[in-house]
C-alpha cells in the first residue's frame, strides 16, 4: 500500500508538471503572433527584442493565473505598460517651446499621486513631463522676469 501511495504521488507530480508545460506551450502559442510582429518591427534593436522575449516568457509562465484573476490582469497590464513622457518624432527640426507660465512644475515636470485609503501612491505612469523635457534637443523661450518671480525656478534651471 505504501509503495502504491508513493507511486501515485510521483504520477500526480509528473501529471502536474506535464499539465503546467502544456499550459505554458498553449500560452506561448496564443501570444506568440503578437510578439512575432513586434520582434520583426524592432529586429535591429537587440535590447528591445530581448525585453520583448522576457515579457513573452513571463506572461507564458503566469498565463493561467493572469486569466483567472482580474487583479493579476490589471497588475500585468500596468507592469508592461510604458509611459512616453515626450514624443517629438512628428516634429521636423528642433522643438521650440515657449514658457508662458514658468512655474517649477511646468518647467521640470511632476509626479502625480493618488490617494488610496489615506495613503498616497504613485508609479511610473504618473510621471508628467515639463517644458524642459518637451524642448529637449531644441529651444526653450523664457521671460526672465517671470522666471525670477517664481520661487525655485531659477535654481532649478541653473541645475539643469
N, C-alpha and C positions, 0 to 999 in steps of 0.2 A: 504494500500500500504506500509506504514511504517513497519507494522508487517511482511509483506511478505519479505521486504528487510532485516530485522533483521534475519528472519528465513533463508533466502538464505545465508547470511553472516555466520551464525552458521553452516549450512550444508557444505558450502565451507571450513570453518576452519576444520571441522570434516573430510571432504574428504582429505584435505591436510595432516592432521595428520595420517590418516589411510594409505595413499599413502607412507608417509615417513616411517611408521612402516613396510610396505610391502617391500620397498627398503632396509631397514636395514635387514630384515629377508632374503631377496634374497642375499644380500651381505654376511651375515653370512653363508648361505648355500653354496655359491660359494667358500669362502676362508676357511671354517672350515676343509676340508680334509687336507689342507696344515698344518694347525696348530695342528690338531689331531696327526699327525705323530711326529711333533716337541715336543708336550707336552708329548707324550708317551716316547720319547727318553730322555727327561730331567725330568721325573716324580720324581726322587729322589731329585731334587733341587727346592725347593718351590719358591725361588726368581726368577729363570728363568721362571718357569711356570706362576708366577704372571705377569712378564714382557710380556710374550707371549700373555697372555689373555688381557692385556692392549692394546697391539698393535692390536690384533684382533678386540677389541671393537672400538678402534679409527678408524681403517680402515673401519669397517662396518658403522660407523656414517657418514663418509665422502665419501663413495664409489662412489655414482653417480657423485659428483663433481670431484673426482680424475680421473675417467674415461673420463670425458668430457673436462678436461683441461690439456694439455700437460705439462704446467709449474707446476701444482699441482702434477702430476705424478712424475716429476723429483724431486720435493721437498720431496715427501714421500719416494721415493727410497733412497734419501740421508739421510732423517730423521731416517730411520730404518736400515741403513747400519751400519756396525761395522768396526772398524779399529784394527785388531790384529797386534800390532807392533812387537811382538816376539812370535813364536810358537816353543817351544823346546820339543813338545810331541814326536817327532820321534827320539829324542836323548836318548840313554840309558846311564845313569850315568850323571855326572856333565858336563856342557859345558865347553870347553876350547877354549878361543878366544885370538888370538894374534893381538895386535895393531901395525901394521907396520907403520901407519901414525897417530900418536896420536894427532890429532888436537882437538880443543874444540868440534866442531860439530860432529866429528867422534866418540868421546867418550860419549858425553852427549846426542846427538840426536839433532833434529832440527824441527822447524815448518816451512813448506813451505808456500808461499803466491802466489796468482795470482793477476794480475792487471786487474781490470775491470773499464774502463772509468776513468783511472787515480787514482783509489782507490785500495789499497792493501787489499785483503780479504783472510781469511783462515777459516778452520773449523777442526773438529777433525779427518777427514780423511786425513789431510795433515801433521799429526804428524809422524815423521820418527824416528826410534829407533837409539840409539847409541850403541857402543860396550859394555857399562856398562849394558844396557838392555839385550843384547844378551848373556852376560856372567853371568847373574843373576842366583845365585844358583851354580855357578861354579867358574872358574878361568879366570882372565884377565892377560895376559902376556904383560908387557910393557918394553920398553927400556927406562931406567931412563934418559939417555942423551937426547933422543928425546922429552921426556915429559918436561924437563927443557927448551928446546929451543922453545917450542910453548907457546905463551902468554895465560894466564888464565887457562891452562890445570892443572897445579899443584894445583892452588887454587880450581878449580872445584873438583879435586879428593879428596882433603882434606875435602871438604864439604860433599862428598858422602861417 
